[in-house]
């Protein structure tokens, strides 16, 4: 990607909601404000999400198993355990720890993209 195209792409992301995954499995969701040459990213209005700890998953599995024993229901294939979250606000995510970046689309953006596809075909 040429430098001008890369700058234009980054400018198109300003003010958009990004979901940033890090090497320690955390996920940050916030409004993209800026970046730098080291790929550090600043997000505003950010929430941090963490996967449940192994002990929380084991506790949920044990609770599900005891309920199944009581009701004589067959074992479930999956156990649902919620991620923990907290509001952080303004955050700098160091570029060296970023593993994946996703752009969240709102329903209006999806509708406009679909309309453009219909016009192009």
Secondary structure, DSSP 8 states (H G I E B T S, - for coil): --HHHHHHHHHHHTTSEEEEEETTS-EEEEEEEEE-TT--EEEEEEEEEE---HHHHHHHHHHHHHHHHHHT----S------EEEEEEEEEE-GGGEEEEEE---HHHHHHHHHHHHHH-
